[in-house]
Amino acid sequence: MHIGNLEPARGADATTTGHARPRQGALRRQRLRIAGLAVAILGSIVATSVQAQPQTWPQRPVRWIIPFGPGAGADIGARLIQERLQNKWGQPVVIENRPGGDSMIAIQAVLSANDDHTFLWGPSGNFTVHPYLYNKLPYDPDELIPVARFSSTILALGVPAASNLKTVADLATQARAQDGKFNSAAVPGITELAFDYFAHNAKFTTQRVPYKDIVQAANDLAESRIQIYSASYAILRPQHEGGRVAILAQFGNKRAPSLPTIPTGIEAGFPELEMDGNIGLFATKAVPPTLIERIGADIVSASRDKAVEDRLNATAQQPSFGGAKEFAESIARQRATIAMIAKTLKIQPQR
């Protein structure tokens, strides 16, 4: 009986095992399909998370590094929208003034940080001229990515009020008579290049006075320690309004609404004095394109306010709001102008 009961059991086991093998194969394939689906879902979640990262930005304070001291046109403009962006982003926007080094101190600080919370705020002309001035640059200008255009700073040509010079022609005549003895200062970048282009065509030379913080040159101009100063009108404005500095010309192709009595260089008979400051925000390549687009849109949105525009006009800065594409196009035009001036002056990198 014991043996007889075992035989059917063996037969049942054999039958069950024979059917289990295909079932186990199907089960194995099903598990593989589920595992594959899980991997695909996980990959999708990771990709979505990566794409969504800009939506969680910023996670900490955002730094805007400016290559000038307080009071410069770029500094004034940044502070006009600082609070608006802080409210929108939910994080502080920290403005750091890092003047000196022909703007390279500020530029290298941004590039060294190489993250999506550190940006350069300032005129593109501060670095578009560097390839014409330096034999070897410590950075690649193409590493600075346009994010948003904010304004076009009005540049101006100032002299001490005590000099009694009334026109650009008067200045050129007296500078030629001084035979290179005039001291001058100019904001590095396109402002300096435009002045050199003007001096070349007016056939005079000056002794250039270097400054760590070029904003301080306005005080020396007021005291007649230097005779000519080319800078943004925002820098010259306090001394001009105080009657200690005379503005002979503005560099724009038309008069700024806030400076209706001051002629342009073109009107003064010196078309070489035409150059607009091109101010905005720059990022590094660490900032993804989707985030650049978002930040640019936020800056344009925060800028479109009559109070902001009125303040810009009051400091001789023309509102010129635009995203990354518009900013990049204006920089390309500026580079073409600089290349023409460099060729005319036969500029060779000397530093």
matplotlib code that plots the C-alpha trace (Angstrom):
import matplotlib.pyplot as plt

x = [0.0, 2.8, 4.6, 1.3, 0.5, 3.9, 3.6, 0.7, 2.4, 5.4, 3.3, 1.5, 4.8, 6.1, 3.0, 3.1, 6.8, 6.3, 3.7, 5.7, 8.7, 6.9, 5.0, 8.3, 9.7, 6.7, 7.0, 10.7, 9.9, 7.1, 9.5, 12.1, 9.4, 8.4, 12.0, 12.5, 9.4, 10.6, 14.0, 12.2, 9.9, 12.9, 14.8, 11.7, 11.5, 15.3, 14.9, 11.9, 13.7, 16.7, 14.4, 12.5, 15.6, 15.3, 11.8, 13.3, 15.9, 17.2, 18.0, 20.2, 21.1, 21.8, 25.0, 25.4, 29.1, 29.6, 33.0, 32.5, 32.2, 28.9, 27.4, 28.3, 25.5, 25.6, 25.4, 22.4, 20.6, 21.1, 19.7, 16.6, 15.3, 17.1, 14.1, 11.6, 13.6, 14.1, 10.4, 9.8, 12.6, 12.2, 15.9, 18.2, 19.9, 23.3, 25.1, 28.9, 31.1, 34.4, 36.2, 39.7, 41.8, 40.2, 37.0, 38.8, 38.6, 34.8, 34.8, 37.1, 35.2, 32.1, 33.8, 35.6, 32.3, 31.0, 27.6, 24.0, 23.7, 26.6, 26.3, 28.1, 26.1, 27.6, 28.4, 29.4, 32.0, 34.1, 35.1, 34.5, 37.6, 39.9, 41.1, 42.4, 44.2, 45.8, 48.2, 46.9, 43.6, 43.1, 39.6, 37.6, 35.1, 32.8, 32.4, 30.2, 26.6, 24.1, 21.0, 19.1, 19.7, 18.7, 19.9, 22.1, 24.2, 24.8, 28.5, 29.8, 32.9, 33.7, 36.2, 36.8, 34.3, 37.3, 38.9, 36.2, 36.1, 32.7, 32.8, 34.5, 36.3, 37.7, 39.0, 40.7, 42.4, 43.7, 44.8, 46.8, 48.4, 49.4, 51.3, 50.5, 50.6, 46.9, 46.0, 43.0, 41.0, 38.4, 36.2, 37.9, 36.2, 34.3, 34.4, 38.2, 38.2, 35.8, 37.8, 41.0, 39.3, 38.2, 41.7, 43.3, 41.0, 41.3, 45.1, 46.0, 47.4, 47.1, 48.7, 46.4, 45.9, 45.1, 42.5, 41.6, 38.1, 37.5, 34.5, 36.9, 38.3, 35.2, 36.6, 40.0, 38.3, 36.4, 39.7, 41.4, 43.9, 43.0, 41.8, 39.5, 37.3, 35.2, 32.6, 29.0, 27.0, 25.8, 29.4, 29.8, 26.3, 26.9, 29.9, 28.1, 25.0, 27.3, 28.8, 32.3, 32.4, 31.3, 29.9, 30.9, 29.2, 27.3, 28.2, 24.8, 23.4, 20.7, 20.3, 19.1, 15.7, 17.4, 20.2, 18.4, 20.9, 24.1, 25.0, 26.0, 29.5, 27.9, 26.3, 29.6, 31.3, 33.1, 31.2, 33.9, 32.3, 29.4, 29.1, 26.3, 26.9, 25.2, 24.3, 22.8, 23.3, 25.7, 25.9, 28.5, 28.0, 27.0, 23.6, 21.3, 19.5, 16.1, 17.2, 18.8, 15.5, 13.5, 15.9, 16.0, 12.1, 12.0, 14.5, 12.5, 9.3, 10.7, 12.2, 8.9, 7.8, 7.5, 9.3, 12.3, 12.2, 12.0, 14.9, 17.0, 16.2, 17.1, 20.6, 21.0, 20.5, 18.2, 15.8, 16.7, 15.0, 15.4, 16.1, 19.2, 18.6, 18.3, 21.3, 23.4, 22.5, 23.4, 26.7, 27.5, 26.9, 29.1, 31.9, 31.8, 32.2, 35.1, 36.8, 36.5, 38.0, 40.8, 41.7, 41.7, 43.8, 46.1, 45.7, 48.1, 47.7, 50.3, 49.5]
y = [0.0, 2.3, 1.7, 1.8, 5.2, 6.5, 5.7, 8.0, 10.7, 10.4, 10.5, 13.6, 15.2, 14.4, 15.8, 19.0, 19.5, 19.1, 21.9, 24.1, 24.6, 26.5, 28.5, 29.4, 30.5, 32.8, 34.1, 34.8, 36.7, 38.6, 39.6, 40.8, 42.9, 44.4, 45.1, 46.8, 48.9, 49.9, 51.0, 53.0, 54.7, 55.5, 57.0, 59.1, 60.3, 61.2, 63.0, 64.9, 65.8, 67.2, 69.2, 70.5, 71.8, 75.3, 75.5, 75.1, 77.8, 79.7, 77.6, 80.2, 84.0, 85.1, 87.1, 89.8, 90.9, 94.4, 95.6, 99.1, 100.8, 102.1, 105.0, 103.9, 103.5, 99.7, 99.8, 102.1, 100.0, 96.7, 98.2, 99.5, 95.9, 94.2, 94.2, 93.3, 90.1, 89.2, 89.2, 87.1, 84.6, 84.3, 84.7, 87.7, 89.3, 90.3, 93.0, 92.8, 95.7, 94.4, 97.3, 97.2, 95.1, 96.4, 94.5, 91.2, 90.9, 90.8, 88.6, 86.0, 86.0, 85.0, 82.4, 80.9, 80.4, 78.7, 78.0, 79.0, 81.5, 83.8, 86.3, 89.3, 92.5, 95.3, 96.6, 94.2, 96.7, 95.9, 92.6, 92.9, 95.1, 92.8, 90.7, 93.9, 95.0, 91.8, 89.4, 86.6, 86.7, 84.7, 83.9, 83.2, 86.0, 83.4, 81.9, 84.8, 84.0, 86.9, 86.5, 89.8, 93.3, 96.1, 99.5, 101.5, 103.8, 107.3, 108.0, 111.5, 113.6, 115.8, 118.5, 120.7, 123.5, 125.7, 125.0, 127.3, 124.9, 125.2, 122.8, 119.6, 121.7, 123.9, 120.8, 119.4, 122.7, 123.1, 119.5, 119.8, 122.9, 121.1, 118.6, 115.5, 117.2, 116.8, 114.1, 111.9, 109.0, 106.8, 103.9, 100.8, 99.1, 100.8, 104.2, 104.2, 102.9, 105.6, 108.3, 107.0, 107.0, 110.6, 111.7, 110.0, 111.8, 115.1, 114.6, 115.0, 112.7, 112.6, 111.0, 108.3, 108.1, 104.6, 104.1, 101.0, 102.4, 104.6, 106.2, 108.2, 110.0, 112.3, 113.9, 114.5, 116.0, 118.4, 119.5, 119.8, 117.1, 115.5, 117.5, 115.0, 112.2, 109.9, 107.9, 107.2, 110.3, 108.6, 108.9, 112.5, 113.7, 114.7, 116.9, 118.2, 119.2, 120.7, 123.0, 121.6, 119.6, 120.6, 118.0, 118.8, 115.9, 112.7, 109.7, 108.5, 108.9, 111.2, 113.3, 111.6, 113.0, 113.9, 115.8, 117.9, 120.8, 118.7, 117.9, 114.5, 114.0, 113.9, 117.3, 118.6, 117.7, 114.6, 111.5, 109.3, 110.1, 107.7, 104.6, 103.3, 101.4, 98.0, 96.8, 93.6, 90.3, 87.5, 83.9, 81.1, 77.9, 76.3, 77.8, 75.7, 77.4, 76.8, 78.7, 81.5, 82.0, 82.1, 84.5, 86.8, 86.8, 87.7, 90.6, 92.0, 91.7, 93.4, 96.2, 97.2, 99.7, 103.5, 104.1, 102.1, 103.8, 107.3, 106.6, 105.3, 108.4, 110.6, 109.1, 109.3, 105.6, 104.6, 101.8, 98.9, 95.8, 92.4, 88.8, 86.7, 86.8, 90.6, 91.1, 88.7, 90.6, 94.0, 92.6, 91.3, 94.8, 96.3, 93.8, 94.8, 98.5, 97.7, 95.7, 98.7, 101.1, 98.6, 98.3, 102.1, 102.7, 99.7, 98.5, 95.7, 94.0, 95.4, 93.9]
z = [0.0, 0.8, -2.4, -4.4, -3.0, -3.9, -7.6, -8.4, -6.4, -8.6, -11.7, -10.5, -9.7, -13.1, -14.8, -12.7, -13.4, -17.1, -17.1, -14.7, -16.9, -19.6, -16.9, -15.2, -18.6, -19.1, -15.6, -16.1, -19.3, -17.6, -14.8, -17.4, -19.1, -15.7, -14.9, -18.3, -17.8, -14.3, -15.8, -18.5, -15.9, -13.7, -16.7, -17.5, -13.9, -13.9, -17.3, -16.1, -12.9, -14.8, -17.1, -14.1, -12.3, -13.7, -12.2, -8.7, -9.3, -7.3, -4.3, -2.7, -3.1, -6.7, -7.2, -9.8, -10.0, -11.5, -12.8, -11.5, -8.2, -6.8, -8.8, -12.3, -14.8, -14.7, -10.9, -10.9, -13.4, -11.5, -8.3, -10.1, -10.6, -7.7, -5.3, -8.0, -8.9, -5.2, -4.8, -7.9, -7.2, -3.4, -2.9, -2.4, -5.4, -4.0, -6.0, -5.7, -7.0, -8.2, -10.0, -11.4, -13.7, -16.8, -15.8, -15.7, -11.9, -12.1, -15.3, -13.8, -10.5, -12.5, -14.7, -11.7, -9.8, -13.0, -11.5, -12.2, -9.3, -10.3, -13.1, -14.7, -14.9, -17.0, -20.5, -23.2, -24.4, -21.3, -22.8, -26.6, -26.9, -24.9, -27.8, -29.4, -26.2, -24.8, -26.4, -24.2, -22.3, -19.1, -20.3, -23.4, -24.2, -25.7, -22.3, -21.3, -22.5, -23.0, -20.9, -21.1, -22.4, -20.1, -21.2, -23.4, -21.3, -22.6, -22.7, -22.4, -22.9, -19.9, -19.1, -15.9, -15.8, -14.9, -18.3, -19.9, -23.0, -24.6, -27.6, -28.7, -31.4, -28.6, -26.8, -29.9, -30.6, -27.1, -26.8, -30.1, -28.7, -25.5, -27.6, -25.5, -22.1, -21.4, -18.9, -19.7, -18.3, -19.9, -18.8, -20.1, -23.1, -25.8, -24.1, -24.2, -27.7, -28.9, -27.3, -28.9, -32.3, -31.7, -30.6, -33.6, -36.1, -34.2, -34.3, -30.7, -28.0, -24.2, -21.2, -20.0, -16.2, -14.9, -12.1, -10.1, -9.7, -12.8, -11.1, -8.9, -12.0, -11.9, -8.7, -10.3, -13.4, -11.2, -9.5, -12.9, -12.0, -15.3, -18.4, -20.2, -19.0, -21.1, -19.1, -18.7, -17.9, -14.7, -13.4, -14.4, -13.5, -9.8, -10.7, -13.8, -11.8, -9.2, -11.9, -11.6, -14.8, -18.3, -20.7, -24.3, -26.1, -25.6, -27.7, -28.8, -32.3, -30.9, -27.8, -24.7, -23.5, -20.2, -21.9, -24.5, -24.4, -24.9, -28.5, -29.8, -31.1, -34.6, -34.1, -32.7, -36.0, -34.6, -35.7, -34.2, -30.9, -31.4, -29.2, -27.1, -23.9, -24.1, -20.6, -19.5, -17.7, -18.7, -17.5, -17.8, -19.7, -16.5, -16.9, -19.1, -22.1, -20.5, -17.4, -19.4, -21.3, -18.0, -16.3, -19.4, -19.5, -15.7, -16.2, -19.1, -17.2, -14.1, -16.3, -18.1, -15.6, -16.0, -12.7, -14.0, -17.4, -15.8, -13.6, -16.5, -18.5, -15.5, -15.5, -19.3, -19.8, -22.6, -21.8, -24.2, -22.9, -24.6, -24.1, -24.9, -28.7, -28.9, -26.6, -28.7, -31.9, -30.4, -29.2, -32.7, -34.2, -31.5, -32.3, -36.0, -35.0, -32.7, -35.4, -37.8, -35.2, -34.4, -38.0, -38.5, -35.5, -36.4, -32.8, -31.8, -28.5, -26.1, -22.8]

ax = plt.figure().add_subplot(projection="3d")
ax.plot(x, y, z, "-o")
ax.set_aspect("equal")
plt.show()
